[in-house]
Amino acid sequence: MAARFRLLERSPQARAYKWIGWGLFILGVVLFAFAYADTAQITLLDNDYAMSLTRVNKSISFMIAILGLQVIVGFTGQLALGQSFFFGTGAYISAYLVANHNWSWFLSILVVVPACFLIGVIFGLPALRISGLYLALVTLGLAAVFPSVVQLEQLQKYTDGAAGKSVSSSLVPPSWLPLDGIASFLQSIPLVGQYFGDGDLSSKEEERLWAFFLFAVLLAICMWLIANLIKSRPGRSMRAIRDNETSAAVSGIYLAKDKTLSFGIASALGGVGGIVYVAEIGIASPGDFTQLLAINFIVGLVVGGVGTLSGAIVGGFVIAFIPDWASSTVNVPGVPERWLQGPTGTLFLGILLILLTFVLPGGIVAGVRKVKARIIQIVPQPPPGATIPPAATDGSVVASVAADADESPDTSDGVSDVTGEASGEDLRSSATSDGRSTS
Amino acid sequence: MELFVARLFDGLSNGATYALIAMALVIIYKATTLINFAQGEMAMFGAFIVLVLATERGLPIWIALIVGMLISALIGAVIERTLIRPFDPADHLPLVIITLGLFLGFNAVAGIIWRFDPRAFPRMFPDGNVLSFGVATLSWYTVCVVITVIVVAGGVNLFLNTTKIGLAFRAVSSNLESSQLVGIRIGPTLQFGWALAAAVGTLGACVFVATPLRQLEPSVMVRVLIFAASAAALGGLDSLWGAVVGGLIIGMVQSILVQYTTFIPNEMSLATAVIVLMLVLLFRPSGLFGTKRVERV
């Protein structure tokens, strides 16, 4: 099927499209932040759904952790599912540094990233010999162990045991930032101004906004780094390992190095996510970093789209908001109230996980891309000297574009997508040899 | 010495329940080369069904147990048919995702239906102690649990070795394609494996909570699954007796190493199981009794 609009890569139109797209995206993010700086509620069928910036901030921490999972599961194809372990480690280290040594939140990145990277590498070394399902098992076990590790008596004085490590330091916006000015400007716009609240921002709201912008920038930096990583030599090696380990080794890829590197990066991202989490929540408690959180990260990974960077964003939103919204759903016509109490969010996530594996194996991002490919398509520049193929209707060109997607990423939507359309299929073909003995 | 024997008995009863869940994992692994991460939750769900049948419907506990096991077997068979069979068994990620989805689903449904307050499970075994010297007491519970495990392992083995469907199951687990070529119907055979595993798992969960020391609640099996998985890996993932031995060893490790030695704190029992699992996979991936994997490229 031909796309409605076709743009040549690096042509002025494609550039304009890209810049306008990014500009609108950033503007949207800023407007959204100001609109929801105070806790807003959306009411639907007598249910109140909270839509607050605090929860968005929490979801950013999940996004960064899921981004790490994208590296190790999505791009390297290793079933390392214990991301909550590193998430918790990062949270605890930074909580300790901030609470006991008066570090600032962002300074603690300097410790958390190397520490988590190192722990990830240490756990990655045995993983060189453990593959597939077994690795999934060990890493899930690791995630289950974390809460009891931080409650160890020997660690009590660093982690505060079962009560959790609480931190009171908050992110205060610098005085030069005219948050109030922007807010009152937005409020003065006719018609839509009412959506931005009224009056000055309270200090709580200012802090929330400032934290949101900081976290968003941190997330953007992480995404940018990972996008570059995936396109670089180690990133290509990782994808080769995912697609076929044996042939990757035959092509001269040093499996041990690239796999441990991937483990380290994934764990470091988990740690960064942990910093954001504890900076937002203000407490790191053992009950937060359980096996269930590890499984929730997997849900986020799969729902967003395995092997897509923007999938991490979708996934983070899903696992931060769905459990909350599900528990605030108390009225559904035709469903007795009894069935709407208890862990409905978990049930919903479980159903979503199974359903998406059947219906949309590439996650929500793959679905969106399919729709987008019908509307707009960016075609790579033909090599110099080649004749430009006749426009639009030629099916073979479309096919070759799809096959090329890995090499020439389409960076046009809100967040750069790296592996293109093929990623969903790639992942399915990444079968490692199964455990059946052939006799 | 007395303390040591007491710990030994503790380890025996824990290990026996791990062995039952490990057996369920092994049966599913033999059938579909898949580790069922939802096995613990399925077993917990089955135990709740038994509890409801016994307390609310007033059935005698052993009849409730058998009915509950049959219902779980049915659930297992349906899951295999609808959720597992559509996927390529060699491709691990979708299957892991499906079983994780089942994990969340069963856990949540149990939480919604039966809530999170712990419930006492009806007594299945006689109270009291068989023998005691000093602080070491061997309770009837421990004896009965160990007997149950041996009977179940023997029964499943006998079943697989003497019946026609057992033969088909062994053929399929040894070589899927060849057994297809000789005319074995793969689908129903694997379905049977899932049903058997679900029934054994339910028995395991019931036995686990059938002591006054424990109560049934939706998250009771989350930790047990990790212990059972290490037990299964230790015994070799495709060996039934290996699962029994592995379960007993893990139980012993948990109670003797963790509670007898003082330098490993009590909370770390789960960590020791994970470490055992890791060591086994690193140095002897086929476990104690498992078949060595041959990978062909």
Interface residues (C-beta under 8 A of the other chain):
Chain A: V73 L79 L81 P126 R129 I130 G132 L133 Y134 A136 L137 V138 L140 G141 L142 A144 V145 S148 V149 Q151 L152 E153 T246 Q291 I295 I298 V299 V302 V306 W339 Q341 G342 P343 T344 G345 T346 L347 L349 G350 I351 L352 L353 I354 T357 F358 P361 L427 R428 S430 A431 T432 S433 D434 G435 R436 S437 T438 S439
Chain B: Y29 T33 L34 I35 F37 L83 P86 D88 P89 A90 D91 H92 L93 P94 V96 I97 I98 L100 G101 L102 F103 L104 G105 N107 A108 V109 G111 I112 R115 F116 S173 S174 N175 L176 V222 R223 I226 A229 S230 A233 L237 D238 P265 E267 M268 L270 A271 A273 V274 L277 M278 L281 L282 P285 T291 K292 R293 V294 E295 R296 V297
